Amino acid sequence: MTQIHHPPVHPTCDDSSVAFPQGNYRNRGLSQYPNFPNSLAQTTIHSMLHKVRKVMQLKFRSSFRFAWVPFWHTLLALLLLPHVAIAQGSDVENLRRLAGQGDATAQFNLGRIYAHGQGVPQNYASAVRWYRASAEQGNADAQFSLGAIYTSGRGVPQNVATAVRWYRAAADQGEANAQLNLGVMYVSGHGVPQNHATAVRLFRAAAEQGNADAQLNLGAMYANGIGVPQNFVSAHMWVNLAAAKGAARSTEIRDRIASRMTPAQIAQAQRRASACSASSYRTC
């Protein structure tokens, strides 16, 4: 089995622990199946597979006189999938019928059910089979989930290169969680050549879709001048937006950034955050 080696952690201050950021994951296309539980479409990735959760920590030296701003990032794929409601027998049979006819959305949702063991015996091999069938038809949710499967090695041999390929396919279609995970990989050089500028681009793409974890990461990049010129106003704006969504530790990190800013800079960052939010992230 291919082992994924995470970069070593070198704590540099007493702020050495962090809660796992919340990340919202919404499925697309479930409304096509009115008999399927509606709660499947509104779930969070945070609730699944705590045993495989791993939080990776990097800290980058900023130009602060004596402070460090932590750059927290989490490989969300290690959680694989959000919680799903228990599917009824008729729902499963309906999905099987549609999946067998080549319906990509049904194939994706059938893969999710097998991955969770909801309404069927848990079977990662079957989950991979249906995720792959959907992913090969271009379903971005399935591509992201298949990347998660290959990251964790559940149902398939762990293979970071294959995970990157599927994350990239989903990210190219605008799937925000795939963009976030791929950005994390570019920050750390995990499965791809380290490239901070590419990480910033991916974090920005996800952040502009409202992904709070990407907003927090993008703010950290600005605060530390990693992949972009250091800019505390932009850093405060993005972390403030993440804080508004409840991203873990974002309020503390925002306040640490603010401690290095003038009142005028803080006011400017707050105005920018308000305008950004009001425009649905089109004018950030």
NORCOR-V401355 format. One record per residue. PSI is psi in whole degrees, 0 to 359 (* if undefined). OMEGA is omega in degrees with one decimal (* if undefined). Layout:
BEGIN
PSI;OMEGA  PSI;OMEGA
END
This chain:
BEGIN
131;178.3  128;179.9  136;174.0  120;-178.4  116;178.8  151;179.2  149;179.9  150;178.4  129;178.3  86;179.6  141;-175.3  0;174.4  182;-174.5  357;179.0  76;-168.0  12;176.9  153;-178.5  144;175.1  152;-178.9  124;-178.9  145;174.2  143;177.2  120;-177.9  141;179.9  116;-179.9  135;178.7  148;176.5  147;170.4  355;-178.0  337;179.5  346;177.8  345;-175.9  85;-172.2  340;-179.5  354;-177.0  145;-176.7  128;-178.1  333;-176.5  344;176.7  332;-173.8  354;-176.0  82;-176.5  170;179.0  145;-177.9  345;-173.5  339;-168.1  1;-169.8  138;167.6  60;-179.8  333;-177.3  335;-179.9  9;179.4  132;174.7  129;178.3  122;179.5  135;-177.1  128;169.9  145;173.6  129;-178.5  139;-179.9  129;176.2  183;177.4  10;175.8  149;-177.0  319;-179.3  2;-174.6  161;173.3  138;171.4  121;-178.3  138;171.9  106;-178.4  128;171.2  151;-176.2  135;176.9  91;-171.8  335;-177.3  336;-178.9  342;176.3  350;176.5  285;-167.0  152;174.0  169;175.3  144;176.4  155;176.5  155;178.9  125;-179.3  143;176.3  158;-176.8  318;-179.0  326;178.1  316;-179.8  316;179.7  322;178.1  318;178.0  319;178.8  318;-179.3  312;-178.9  320;178.5  319;178.9  335;177.2  359;176.4  12;179.1  115;-173.7  323;179.4  319;177.2  321;178.1  317;178.3  312;-177.5  328;175.2  321;175.3  319;178.8  318;-179.1  317;178.1  323;179.8  327;-179.1  340;-171.9  38;-179.4  106;-178.6  350;176.7  159;173.5  138;179.4  131;-175.6  100;-177.0  329;178.4  317;177.0  323;177.4  314;179.6  318;-179.2  313;-176.1  325;173.5  316;-177.9  317;179.4  319;179.2  317;-178.6  321;-179.3  345;172.9  0;175.9  11;179.4  116;-174.0  324;178.2  318;179.1  322;178.3  316;176.8  315;-178.1  323;177.6  322;173.7  320;178.2  319;179.2  314;-179.2  331;175.4  318;-174.8  336;-177.0  30;176.1  115;179.4  346;178.1  160;172.1  138;178.7  130;-175.0  100;-174.5  328;179.7  318;177.7  322;176.7  315;178.9  318;-179.1  317;-178.8  323;174.4  318;-178.6  319;178.7  317;178.9  318;-179.5  321;179.1  337;176.3  2;176.8  14;179.2  115;-168.3  320;-179.7  325;175.9  320;177.2  318;177.9  309;-177.8  319;179.2  322;175.8  318;176.6  319;-179.3  323;178.4  329;175.9  314;-172.9  350;-173.9  33;-176.0  97;-179.8  351;178.3  159;174.0  136;-180.0  129;-178.4  99;-175.1  326;179.2  320;177.0  321;177.1  316;178.8  316;-179.8  317;-179.0  317;177.1  319;-179.4  318;179.6  318;178.8  321;-179.8  322;-179.6  354;169.8  3;178.1  12;179.6  114;-172.9  322;179.3  320;178.0  323;177.0  317;178.2  315;179.3  319;179.7  319;176.6  321;178.7  323;177.6  316;177.8  320;-177.9  324;-176.7  354;-177.3  41;-179.6  112;-179.4  349;177.1  158;173.1  142;179.8  131;-177.1  103;-175.5  330;179.1  312;177.8  321;179.0  311;-179.3  317;-179.4  310;-175.8  320;179.4  326;176.4  319;176.9  319;176.8  321;179.4  323;178.7  335;177.5  1;176.8  19;179.2  136;-174.6  136;176.1  3;-176.0  324;179.6  316;178.8  316;-178.8  319;176.8  317;-177.9  328;176.8  322;175.3  317;-178.0  331;-179.0  346;179.2  11;-176.7  157;172.9  160;175.5  323;179.6  320;178.2  319;178.4  316;178.9  319;177.8  316;179.3  321;179.5  321;176.5  317;179.5  320;178.9  318;179.0  315;-179.9  320;179.1  311;-179.5  317;-178.5  332;-179.0  10;-175.3  41;173.8  19;179.5  340;-177.4  52;-179.7  *;*
END
